[in-house]
Amino acid sequence: MSLIRLPTPLRPYAEGRKEVEVEGSTVADALGNLARMYPMLTQHLYDEGGRLRPYVNVFLNEDDVRTLQGDATPIADEDRLMIVPSIAGGSAEARAVRPLRPVDHTALRVNQAFIISLLGAGFIAGSMVLVAVVALVMALGTIFDRPGFLPLYLLLRGRGPFKPDIVQDNPEPHRFAQGMGAVVLAGSIGCAFVGLEFVAWLLAWVVIVLAALNLFGGFCVGCAIYYWLNRLGVPGFQQSPPPGVTPGMRPTSPG
């Protein structure tokens, strides 16, 4: 048995373990057995072709295995392997996954409730101004990496049903979903500007329905799309679903 040390970002996908004992006579065998023990690690270690991802560095004791025999490097029982995620392009964005972080899902639900309410009011009143307001708030929230209507939630937090619901989650998919909604609403405003009012309100209703599905059904379509892009290896979509959670579904584990 050899010991593999996992970096912090990968530990949530291996039951929080820092080190794991695995069998294997080579680096490839040991990593393969590790992935079989914890299947959620597979997509972080290997690409779609089954090759070790280029930003995953593996050290055997003190040596980078690429300076030895690569993944064919033999290992002994007393050896220790260490997985070290690197940063793509030097100072560019880190390609490795980040650990799960506390996310207040009550804030997300309040955000969705305001989106539904204001867009619904805009539809009833025939006011694209409200659509524009919601689009702007969602766009600003995406830019500043927070729910757009967070200031209103902070006024309500702790009162009645507005108690924080902190869950270990990835905030990036929620930010992407909010940005996707802002883009759809921007399309709605553009359609209204050129006189395509039916299409404009249809796009607004797409956002209402998706927000309602998230609020009442616990399923975030934008998050599911984010995780799908992650599986395709699209740059910028590093995060994978929390362990045991269907992509797009709301995690239930407490933070």
C-alpha positions, -999 to +999 in steps of 0.1 A: +000+000+000+012+035-009+001+068+005-014+095-017-018+130-002-046+150-016-047+188-020-074+207-001-096+214-032-099+176-039-106+165-003-144+171-005-145+145-033-127+119-011-148+121+020-126+149+033-096+127+036-061+143+034-043+110+027-055+078+012-038+044+011-040+027-022-025-004-039-005-001-071+030-009-084+031+022-106+019+058-103-008+050-129-020+020-109-022+040-077-040+069-093-064+046-111-072+028-078-077+061-061-102+072-087-121+038-084-123+043-046-136+078-050-153+082-084-160+119-079-122+125-082-121+110-117-132+141-137-107+163-117-078+140-124-085+127-159-097+143-191-124+127-214-097+106-230-086+091-197-054+110-196-041+128-165-051+164-168-021+187-176-027+210-146-025+180-122+011+175-110+021+143-092+051+140-070+067+108-059+083+117-025+102+149-036+103+143-073+079+153-100+070+121-118+074+139-152+112+140-144+111+102-138+091+078-159+058+097-158+028+076-147+048+045-154+071+053-125+073+023-102+064+029-065+072+010-034+051+005-002+071+032+017+067+058-011+044+087-008+025+103-037+013+139-036-011+155-060-005+192-066-028+213-088-009+239-108-019+273-121-025+274-159-004+299-177+017+311-148-003+341-134-035+331-151-066+317-135-061+285-114-074+255-133-078+233-102-111+231-085-117+252-054-131+236-022-168+238-014-176+271+004-205+282+026-234+295+004-266+310+020-294+294+000-320+316+017-303+345+000-306+327-033-342+319-028-350+355-018-332+366-050-353+343-071-385+355-053-378+391-062-370+382-098-403+364-102-423+391-084-409+421-103-410+404-137-445+392-130-455+428-120-439+441-151-459+417-173-492+426-156-484+463-159-469+460-194-438+477-182-405+468-197-389+493-172-393+466-145-377+441-168-348+465-173-344+470-135-343+432-129-318+427-157-296+455-143-297+441-108-289+406-120-261+418-141-245+438-113-249+408-089-231+387-114-203+412-118-199+415-080-203+378-074-234+380-052-272+376-055-284+408-071-311+414-045-288+406-016-292+441+000-330+434+004-323+400+018-300+415+044-328+437+056-350+406+061-324+381+073-332+364+106-368+373+105-395+346+102-388+324+072-356+344+063-332+325+085-299+317+068-297+283+052-259+278+050-248+249+027-214+238+015-217+245-022-200+261-052-211+297-057-198+299-093-227+280-109-252+303-092-234+333-104-234+318-139-271+311-137-278+347-126-257+360-155-275+338-179-308+352-167-295+387-171-285+380-207-320+365-215-336+397-201-312+418-221-325+400-252-361+406-240-354+444-237-338+444-272-368+426-287-391+452-271-370+480-285-375+468-320-412+462-315-412+424-310-432+426-278-445+390-279-409+377-281-398+402-254-424+389-229-418+353-239-381+357-229-391+374-197-414+345-189-385+321-196-366+337-167-397+336-145-402+299-151-365+291-145-365+311-113-397+294-101-382+260-109-352+269-087-373+285-059-400+259-057-384+228-072-348+232-060-334+227-095-312+254-110-311+250-148-283+275-151-262+255-126-269+223-145-256+240-177-225+252-158-217+216-146-224+203-181-198+227-195-174+216-168-178+180-179-170+191-215-138+207-202-148+243-213-123+268-199-136+288-170-160+261-158-138+244-132-162+234-105-180+201-103-212+193-083-208+186-046-203+149-039-235+129-042-255+159-056-273+157-090-260+186-112-283+215-107-301+202-076-298+221-043-274+205-019-289+196+015-259+191+037-255+218+064-226+242+062 
